[in-house]
Structure formats: C-alpha cells, structure tokens
Amino acid sequence: PSVVAVNGRTGQIVAVGDEAKKMVGRTPAHITATRPLSNGIISDFEVTEKMLRYFIEKALGSGRSFLIRPRVVVGIPLGVTEVERKAVEDALISAGASEVFLIEQPLAAALGARLPVEESVGTLVVDIGGGTTDIAVIALGGIVTARSLQIAGDELNRNIVQYARDHFNLALGERNAEHVKIRIGTAAPPAEPMEMPMRGRDIISGLPKEVIVSDVKIREAMHRSVRAIVEGVKATLEATPAELVADIYERGMVLTGGGALLKGLDEVLAEATGVHVRIAEDPLTCVVRGTGLLLDNTDLLREAQVPSARAGSR
C-alpha cells in the first residue's frame, strides 16, 4: 500500500507499506501516516520522494544505494496529464533513479498476466487498483481503446464508511471498512449468506459501538461504484473496433489489481457484457511483474513507454 508514516519531529520515515497502513488512525501526535498518492497521482511530492527512495534502498541494499542509480519502470494510470507525468519522473530522479520509463498500468498488467500483448489479437484488461480502474483493449503492443475511472478499491472502502454513517450512525475507520470489504464484500449474491461485526464509534453518543452487518448490506453500500465499473467496461467495448471485439468475445477479458479479488465481480461483468471473465493469477502483483518484464525487453519498453514529460519541458 502507498502509505508512509513520517515522524514530524525528525522528518524521518517510520514505516512504509503494510506496516504504515496498520498505523493509520492510530499514531501519536508527532507521527503522521499519510497516502502521498491520490487516485494514482502524486499529492505530496516530498513524502512520495521519501517513499521511493526507501523502496530503491530496500531493493539495492542501503549500503549500495549511493553507488548505483537504477533504471526504473513505473506504472501510471491512463490519461495522466503532462504535469502529473513530470511529477512522477522528478520524484524518481530525486529518489535516486538514473533513468525513468513511464508505462500505462493496463499494459504492464497485461504483460504481468502473461497475455500476448504483442500479437495482432485484441486483449481486454480491467485493472482495478486502489485509486483508479483502468480498462484497456490492447493489440500489437499498444492500447487501442481505453477508459480510466477514479472509482476503485479505495472508493469501495469509502462507500462502506458512508453507509455505516448513514444507516447505523457509526463512525467507521477506512481500514476497518476495508477489512469488512475483504471479509464479506461481494458484487453478486454468494452461495451462503455472510455476516460479521462492524466496530467503530457511535456518532450520537461518542461511545464504542458494534453492529452486525450482512453481505447484503455491504453489497448495497458498494452497488453504485460496482455499477460504474461495469458501465465503464461496456463503454470501452462499445468504442472498440469490431475485429478486436470478436477476439475479446473468443478470448474473454482479464481482471487484474486488488479490486479483482472482490467476490462475484467476475460474474457481474460476465453477465453484463456476455464476455467470459477470468481473474489473473496473483492479480495484486500483475502491474509490478509487468514492469519487471519490460526491463528485460528493451525493444518493447521503448515502443510502449509514454513520452517523457521532462524531455519536453527542457
């Protein structure tokens, strides 16, 4: 997770990723756990740079990070502006990269899912991350038609937080909402009903409160966002050339990203589009595995990379 815990007194990073995410809403006054990325875009440049430097040092070993300036491939959401692209490149160069290649996330996800992106057949990838859902039809190593939605895993968490507030007068933390989503969140009715306790603060009394929620309630909370993702996939298919749609009908679509793990989402998409849906193996790591494969395939990397905003700004 793109979460960083920073000590406000020293400016030092206390934790990054899973460890920092566990601290959200639980830190003392001098430690702040923040998300330096919002909807896939840098919202806090300084913290993002520190986070990237931490990752580079962890990959190289802190003793060697001063000696080696690595080449870095980074996945970005579809449709980011030139200013947003430049911010990503600048942050990575400041964090210690020698060269930065920007790749659109659905293309990286397709590579990570071992799809034949360089062939002339059409492939439909739906990459549901934390901040954005990127839907793309890929052929001959490039994106033919695509759509990006600012509705993804984080928005589903916020849906549950809002539902708890509106229906139960319960102030629920986003981390707890995510736990509920993972445990009993579904896009389609499951074979067996599910329920679990949801704990937070009573908005009226200010005291701790627990309510038992069912999968039906959580599905109702997320319904509008799930429907928006389905409509986005349908709109992308409608804008796709007929030859590629025929390929997709034959080969199906692939779900990647953490949002692909939402139970029943593949069923809902298949029913709405008439296209077979499969979830990629280990969907959480598809994008990063794809960027790794691109580092080993220089020709495809040069062909697929998004033009550098830094070069254009000189």
C-alpha positions, -999 to +999 in steps of 0.1 A: +000+000+000+012+035-008+011+046+028+040+063+046+044+070+083+066+101+090+080+114+123+071+151+123+099+160+147+127+144+127+113+142+092+123+105+092+102+077+077+090+054+104+073+028+082+062+022+046+036+000+030+017-026+051+034-016+083+025+020+078-011+011+068-016-006+102-008+028+118-035+048+100-057+064+127-036+050+155-005+072+156+007+097+183+006+134+175+042+136+162+038+107+137+016+111+106+005+082+084-003+096+050-011+085+015+012+105-008-007+093-039-043+102-046-062+084-074-028+073-088-014+109-088+012+124-066-005+146-040+025+150-017+058+153-036+082+153-007+067+122+010+064+104-023+101+110-029+110+097+005+088+066-001+105+059-035+140+064-020+130+039+007+120+013-020+151+019-040+173+014-009+154-017+001+159-032-034+196-024-037+206-026-001+212+006+018+250+003+015+249+001-023+221+026-030+247+055-030+268+037-057+240+026-080+215+048-098+190+022-112+168+024-143+132+025-131+100+015-149+069+029-132+032+022-140+009+052-143-029+054-147-043+061-181-048+097-191-025+115-166-015+150-177+020+161-187+024+179-154+014+148-135+039+127-156+067+151-149+060+150-111+064+112-112+097+114-132+111+142-110+102+123-078+120+092-091+151+111-103+153+129-069+149+095-052+180+081-070+169+068-104+192+073-134+165+068-160+127+067-157+103+049-181+066+055-177+042+027-187+004+028-187-007+004-160-031-018-180-003-026-205+020-035-176-008-055-160-014-074-193+023-083-195+024-094-159-007-116-165+013-132-194-011-120-221+000-119-257+001-081-260+025-080-290+002-101-312-025-087-335-053-102-315-073-080-291-070-084-253-092-066-228-077-059-194-096-044-164-070-032-138-088-023-106-062-007-082-066+014-052-072+048-067-082+041-103-098+014-125-081+013-159-099-005-187-080-011-220-081-030-252-045-039-262-032-052-295+002-051-312+019-039-281-002-008-277-035+004-263-063+007-289-092+019-268-092+027-231-111+044-202-099+054-167-123+057-138-115+073-104-135+045-088-116+015-074-107-002-041-103+030-020-137+043-032-154+010-022-139+015+013-153+050+014-187+037+003-188+013+033-177+042+056-205+064+043-231+036+045-221+029+082-226+066+090-259+069+071-276+037+082-260+029+116-248+063+129-214+046+131-181+064+125-160+037+109-123+039+101-113+033+065-090+004+075-119-013+092-141-007+062-115-024+040-115-054+064-153-057+061-150-054+023-124-082+021-143-105+045-179-102+033-179-077+004-194-092-028-206-079-061-231-108-066-251-128-040-229-156-026-240-192-023-241-189+015-251-157+034-223-140+053-222-115+082-196-101+106-194-074+134-185-039+123-170-018+151-165+020+154-178+050+173-214+059+178-219+093+162-246+103+186-232+091+220-195+092+211-191+057+227-178+025+211-204+006+191-207-027+173-233-037+147-236-070+128-237-064+090-246-089+063-232-093+028-265-078+015-258-045+033-222-043+021-233-051-014-259-023-012-232+001+000-209-007-029-235-011-056-232+023-073-194+020-076-195-016-089-221-005-114-199+024-126-170-001-132-194-024-152-206+006-173-170+016-179-162-018-193-193-017-215-185+017-228-149+006-237-163-024-256-187-001-275-158+020-286-136-009-297-133-019-334-154-049-344-125-072-353-110-067-318-144-072-301-146-106-319-112-115-304-123-104-270-155-124-273-135-155-282-107-150-256-125-132-228-114-104-205-089-105-177-092-088-143-060-076-125-053-054-095-065-058-059-101-050-068-102-081-090-104-101-057-139-086-049-160-118-048-185-121-076-172-092-097-162-115-125-198-129-125-214-095-127-191-084-155-197-116-175-235-113-171-234-076-182-211-080-212-217-116-224-179-120-223-161-147-204-141-132-174-111-146-157-091-133-128-053-132-134-031-153-113-020-132-083-038-101-096-022-079-069+013-081-084+004-081-122+014-045-128+047-047-110+056-080-126+048-065-160+072-036-153+099-061-144+094-080-177+097-047-196+131-040-181+142-073-197+126-064-231+142-032-242+125-031-277+090-034-262+099-009-234+110+017-259+079+011-280+054+010-251+067+038-229+048+071-225+068+100-238+089+117-211+075+150-198+109+160-185+124+159-220+096+181-234+100+206-206+137+214-211 
